[in-house]
Amino acid sequence: MGIMFWAIVTVTMAILEIIIPGLVTIWFACAGLVLVLISEMVKNSTVEFFIFAVTALFLVIFTRPVLKRWIEVKKKAYEGEGSETVIENITGDGKYEVRFKGVLWTAISPYIFVKGEKVIINGFEGNKIILRKKEED
């Protein structure tokens, strides 16, 4: 299959991980990177694919749970709940964009907000912030 094929697989999987974070496609990107490094030595597509599959499976089975636990611990240690932020953009269907700690986040809420409204961070769900209405003083 060659270096170019595995480089494309690596970049594609890395981009997918950025778009849809889930700690799965990153391991396929890592397996693709392994093949970029060794594909010139292997020269057999079947063997290359087998090495890719075994490497990706190994990484998903043995490293994903460890990394996921580590991320959960970091997330629990992070005290962002109760913080105030402002609705920067409305993307539709109860989804919003808010800036928190200098980073633009996707936010969800059962409440309806308007652009510029101050809201409270109620929690985190994956890579999204859960919002609630700010209580009026």
N, C-alpha and C positions, 0 to 999 in steps of 0.2 A: 504494500500500500504506500509506503514511503513517508519521508519526513514531512512533506507538504500536507498530505492527508491528515497525519496525526497532529500537525500544528493547527490545522483548521478545526479539528475536533477539540483540541485543547482550548483554543480561543472561544469557540462557540459555547462550550460547556461553562467556561468562566463567565462569559456574558450572561448566559442563562442564570447562573448563580446570583449574579448582581441583580438581574431583573426579578427573579423569583427565588429569594433566599430560602433555603430549606436544608442546607448541609447535605445535599445529595449530589447535585451536579458538580460541585467543587471536587469531589473525589474522582469523578470521571475525567475532569480536567487534569487532575494530578496523574491519573493513569495514562492519559494521552501524552502528558509531558514525559513520562517514562519511555513511552514508545518513540517520541521525537528523538530521545537520546540514544535508543538502541536499534531503531528500525533499519539503519544502514548495515548493521551486523547480522540481522535476522534474515532478511530477504525472502521471507515466506509469509504470505498474507494470512494464512490459516494460523500459523504460529503467532504472528503479531496480534491477531484478534484474540487468541487464547490468552496471551500475556496481558492484553488490555482488560479482558473480562475478569481474569483472576486477580489482577492488581486492584481494579475498581471494586470488586466484591470484597476483597480483603480490607480495603480502606473503609468501605461503607460499614461492614460488620464490626470491625475492631476499633476504628478510631472515631466514627461518628458518635456513638454513645458517650464516649469519654469527653469529646469536645462539647457535645450538647449539654452534659452535666456541668461542665465548666462554665459555659455561657449562662445557664440557668442560675448558677451561684452568683455570677457577676451581675446578672439582671436583678436578682433579689437584693443584692447589696446596694444596688443603685436606688437612691431615694428621689425619684422624680414625681411620685404620686403626690397630689395635692398642690403641685406647682401651677402657676397661672401662665397661660399663653394666649395668643390671639389668632383667630381664624384668618389665614392669609389668602386662601382661595377655596372655592367650593367646587369639588369635582363631580358631584352628583351622587344619588342613591345613598345618602347619609355618610358620604366620604368627604373629607376636608383635607387641606394642607395647613399645617401649623409649623412654626419655627420653635424649636426647643433646643437650648444649649448651642445655638448657632447652626443647627442642622434642620433642614426641611423634612418633616415627617408626614406620612399619610396618617390621618386620624379618622376614627369611626365613632359614631354616636347614634343612639336612638332619638336624640333631640335634634331639632332643626335650628341651625345657627345662620347668622348673616356674616358677610365678610367684615372683618374689623372687630367682631364681637370678642370680648374677653371670656375665656373658658378655663376650666380646671381640668388637669390631667387626673383621670380616675384610675388609670392603670395602663398596662402594656399587654398586648396580645400579639405574639410573634413580633413582626416588625412594624406593627401599627400601634398608635396611641389611642386609648379609649378616653373619650371626653365626657364631661358632664357640665351642666350649666353652672355659672358662677352665681352664688347666692348674693342677692342685693343687700347692701348694708343698711 
